[in-house]
Amino acid sequence: MNHTPHPVPPALTAEDKAGIVLSVLSGRETVAEAAGRHAHLSERSLLDWREAFIEGGLRELQGSAAHRPPPRERLLEAEAAELKSALGEVCLELNVWQALRTYPRRNPEPG
């Protein structure tokens, strides 16, 4: 029995995917029709592309607010800044204590 491998279809580029999504969004064809035109393209994949396309466009339309880091990243950045500040204070205090050690102590004169 001869098993010949099935040829793997070439991967679609981002531009190809966008074109397919736009044809569905514009109503020129349904999700089923678009998926049927492309070998190995499931309706689920096409629906995922459509969702990603819409979300990406929405982020761009929102402007700079959309380019802010996620809340967890902002929280970690704030925590890192606090830790850096605390470390700086400790280093300063250590430097003061080390400097005080080098000064000669004055012995009180007996009274």
C-alpha positions in Angstrom: 0.0 0.0 0.0 1.5 3.3 -1.0 1.0 6.3 1.4 1.7 9.5 -0.4 1.8 12.5 1.9 -0.8 15.2 1.4 0.7 18.5 0.3 0.6 21.2 3.0 -1.1 24.3 1.8 1.0 27.5 2.0 0.4 29.6 5.1 -1.8 32.6 4.5 -0.1 36.0 5.1 -1.6 38.6 7.4 -2.7 40.5 4.3 -4.5 37.4 3.0 -6.2 36.8 6.3 -7.3 40.5 6.4 -8.7 40.3 2.9 -10.7 37.2 3.8 -12.0 38.8 7.0 -12.9 42.0 5.2 -14.9 40.1 2.6 -16.9 38.6 5.4 -17.3 41.8 7.3 -18.5 43.6 4.1 -21.1 41.0 3.5 -19.6 39.9 0.1 -19.6 36.3 1.5 -20.5 34.4 4.6 -18.0 32.8 7.0 -19.0 29.3 5.5 -18.4 30.5 1.9 -15.0 32.1 2.8 -13.9 29.0 4.7 -15.0 26.8 1.8 -12.9 28.8 -0.7 -9.7 28.0 1.2 -8.4 24.5 1.8 -7.8 23.7 5.4 -9.5 26.9 6.7 -12.1 26.2 9.3 -15.0 28.5 10.1 -13.7 28.6 13.7 -10.3 29.9 12.5 -12.0 32.5 10.4 -14.2 33.6 13.3 -11.1 33.9 15.5 -9.4 36.0 12.8 -12.4 38.3 12.6 -12.4 38.8 16.3 -8.7 39.6 16.4 -9.1 41.9 13.4 -11.9 43.8 15.2 -10.1 44.0 18.5 -6.8 45.2 16.9 -8.7 47.9 15.0 -10.5 49.0 18.2 -7.1 49.3 20.0 -5.7 51.5 17.3 -8.8 53.7 17.3 -8.5 54.1 21.1 -5.1 55.8 20.6 -2.5 56.1 23.2 -4.6 54.6 26.0 -4.6 51.3 24.2 -0.8 51.3 24.2 -0.5 51.5 27.9 0.9 48.3 29.6 -1.7 46.0 31.1 -2.8 46.6 34.7 -0.6 43.8 36.1 2.5 45.2 34.3 1.8 48.7 35.6 1.4 47.3 39.1 4.8 45.5 38.9 6.4 48.7 37.5 5.1 50.7 40.5 6.3 48.0 42.9 9.7 48.0 41.2 10.0 51.8 41.6 9.1 51.6 45.3 11.7 48.9 45.8 14.4 51.0 44.0 13.5 53.9 46.2 13.8 51.8 49.4 17.1 50.4 48.2 18.4 53.9 47.6 17.5 55.0 51.1 19.2 51.9 52.6 22.3 52.5 50.6 22.4 56.1 51.7 22.0 55.1 55.4 24.8 52.5 55.0 27.1 55.2 53.5 26.3 57.5 56.5 27.1 54.8 59.0 30.3 53.9 57.2 31.3 57.5 57.1 30.6 57.9 60.8 32.9 54.9 61.6 35.9 56.7 60.0 35.6 59.8 62.2 37.6 59.7 65.4 35.5 59.5 68.5 35.9 62.2 71.1 36.4 60.9 74.6 34.6 63.1 77.1 37.0 64.9 79.4 36.6 63.9 83.1 34.8 66.5 84.9 
